[in-house]
Amino acid sequence: MRRALTAVAVTLATALTLAQAPPNFAGKWTLVPDPNAAGGGRGGMAGGLGPEATITQDASSLTIKRTTQMGEFTSTYKLDGSESRNTLNFQGNSVDQLSIAKWDGPKLNVATKMDFGGNVVETSMVMSLDAAGSLVVDTTRPDFQGGGAPITTKATYKKN
């Protein structure tokens, strides 16, 4: 009886540990076009990861290599909640990005600050996997053109 109870306790503890493990976003992902989205649902820097992204992930970091209309960009985020620094280079300019990535259950929240000549811009990205195993990326950014409330977009990716 004692062995049976011990076996049940070990099994439950293992199941709980596995249930709490964060998802693994590693793989090559391709945007699923949303015909209802502005711009034909192609995605981009502000609306997801771009048309294609390759993600590598281990216990301590997540690296996203994005292919966009503006070129290829690579960002690495520490998964322990400490600050990560990435540099975005485009059109001869370089912008430092300071990000903090934190797990919220099965979702990874990435808050990023960028300084454009004294103008600090804050964005957020929330990554998760849906029931079908697709990568869902919700991105929130300022309304650069209208000056209104922040804009949130949702992009869905299928694994190749």
N, C-alpha and C positions, 0 to 999 in steps of 0.2 A: 504494500500500500504506500509506504514511504517513497519507494522508487518511482511509483506511478505519479505521485504528487510532485516529486522533484522534476520528472520528465515534463509534466504539464506546465509547471512554472517556467522551466527553461524554454519550452516552446512558445509560451505566451510572451516572455521577455524578448525572445528573438523576433517574433512577429511585430511587437511594438517598436523595436529598434528599426526594423526594415520599413515599417509604415512611416516612420518619422524621417527617413533618409530623404534628402532633397532630390528632385528629379535631375536627370542627366540630359542636358540640352545638346550634347556633342553630336556632330554630324554636319552634312551639307544640306542646306535648306533652300527651297525655292518658293518665292512668293506665289500665293494663290490669288490671281487677280479678282478684285471685287468690282464688278461692272457698275455698282452704285456709288463707288468712291470717287472723289474729285480726282481728275487727272487719269481716269481709267483704271485706278486701283493698282498702279505700278509700284507704289511705295517710294521710299527715298530716305534721305538722312533724317528728315523730320517725321516721316510716317512709317517707321519700322526700321528694318535692317537693310532695305534696298531690295532689288530684284533677287539677289542671291547672297547667301552668307554661309560661311563655314565656321563652326563653333568647336573649340576644343575645351575640355573641362576636366579638372582634377579636383581633389579635395580642397585645395587652397585658392584656385583661380579659374576664371572663365575668360577665354579669348575669343573675340568675334572678329573675323575677317570679312568685311563687307565689300561687295562690288556694287557701285552706284554709277549714275550718269556723270558724277564728278570725279570718278576714279575709284581706286581701291583704298580702303581704310582699315586699320587694325587697332583694336582697343582691347586692353587686358584689365580685368577687374579682380581685385582681391575679394574673396568670399568670406572673410572674417569680420567684415564691417569696418575695416580701416580704409583710409583714403587711398585711392588709386589715381595716378597721374598719367594721362595720355596726351599726345600732341596731335592735333588735327592739322594736316598740311593740305592746302588747296589754293589754286590760282596764285601761287607765290606768297601766300600768307600762312602763318602758323598760329594756331590758337591752342593754349593749354586748357585741358579739361581736367577738373578735379571731381572724382566720382566716389560715391560710397554705395556699395552693394550689400544688401541685407536680405536674408531669407525671411519670408512671411509664410510659414507653412510650405506649400508646394510652389510658391511664387517667389521669383527673384526681383526685388525692387532695386533699381539703380537710379540714384539721384545725382545729377551732374550740374556743375557750375562752370561757366566759361566767361572769360573777360574779353570783351571786344572794345579795346581802347577806353577802358573805364566804365563801359556799360556791361554789367554782370547779367548774364542770361542763365536761367535755371530751367532744366528739363528733367523729365523723369521717364523711365522705361520700366514696364513690368512684364516679365517673361513668365510664361506658364505653358504646360502641355494640356491640351483638351482631351476628352475621352477617347478620341480617335488617334491620339498620338501626334497631332499637329502642334506646331509651335505657335503660340499666340503672343503677339507683342503689342501692348498698349503703350503709346507714347504721348506724353503731354508736353507742350511747349507754349511759349508766349505767342500771342497773335501779333506777328511782326508787322503786318500791313494795316490792320484795323485798330490796333490798340485796345481791343476788347478783352474779354475773358480768355484764359488759356484754352488752347485747342487740343483735344485728345483724339488720336486716331488709333484704329485697330488694324493690325495686319496679321494674316494667317499664313503659315509656311508649311509645306509638305517636305518630308525628308526624302532625299534622293537615294 
